[in-house]
Amino acid sequence: MSVKVLIVDDSELVRKMLSEMLGSDPEIEVVGTASDPYDAREKIKLLHPDVLTLDVEMPKMDGVTFLKNLMRLHPLPVVMISTLTEKGADVTFEAMDLGAVDFVTKPKIDLHHTFEDYAFEIRRKVKTASKVSRYMLERQYARYVSNQQRQPTVATVSSPEKYTADAVLPKKTPSVSRASTGFKLIALGSSTGGTEAIKEILLRLPADSPPIVITQHIPAAFSAPFANRMDSIAAMTVHHAEDGMPIEKGHVYVAPGDKHLLVMREGTRLVCRLNDGPPVNRHKPSVDVMFRSVEQAVGTGAVGVILTGMGADGAQGLKDLHELGVKTVAQDEKTSVVWGMPGESVKIGAVDFVLPLEQIAQKILELGSR
């Protein structure tokens, strides 16, 4: 049975491009298009779509205002279509807070050489969104309302070739142990739904928590705004990772959206290293690459965490950590938007603890203090 999609965008050209991209997949049916939220509201009632693609910035009513009404009255899986601007990033993350499943950047008119890559990405995200339950959408919206009440306001490029972490950092027998490093480090990987999952974890961690390195599959233009957004709400200090940046207690390091993040040892300290190697598991940054570097630089002084996400990136890296003796944690299926990465990790025996999202921060603190 095909996934029924309604495209909501004020640009006739974008509606046409998205219709062509999505409609070319036999598993997707574009049931209609709408030029503004009012038009979309009527067509949702008439066409009963499974998924919406929703423009962030539209006349008459912006995408976030429309999304608030939608999630409150008639939750549907939504993939946001975002502009490559700072404002577009801020609005997109607010949409993710509200319950949007994922986002892609707005297609450019001159897509000649990247049309197929872009089409593959949006088709994949729409099909993934169609599998998200109404329970998950209602849960996310309830969390958004709760957060608004209790606290003050303060992508990944697909590749035709599939490399492993060996393409960036060859595997070798780790020569470090917890005793030799004297260092605790939390290594965390995520993808679809991960921006919100990461936020929920960081909100629960005190300022003096062990350092955290994060690889989240996210477009390059959005990784810095994401890190800045997390820094504004977390007790820990959150950085958009830079090459050579020292890794210190109480700090979080988010991988840039177009570079692999590696943890390397320099004398007695750990530092961030950015690597421009090929995509691994079709992702750059790759969770497997980060986990590989943590295995080699930190050893059993680390804690490995895998959160909600599509695919299997990070599963093998987590298993390697687990087999070394590193304690590992995976988000459970019920609280994951997509139980791909954590599910695969559990399937291959890479996980010590499978926990709902709300319990992961406490487990991190517990394991980080041992």
Order of alpha helices (4+ residues) and beta strands (2+ residues): beta-alpha-beta-alpha-beta-alpha-beta-alpha-beta-alpha-alpha-alpha-beta-alpha-beta-alpha-beta-beta-beta-beta-alpha-beta-alpha-beta-alpha-beta-alpha
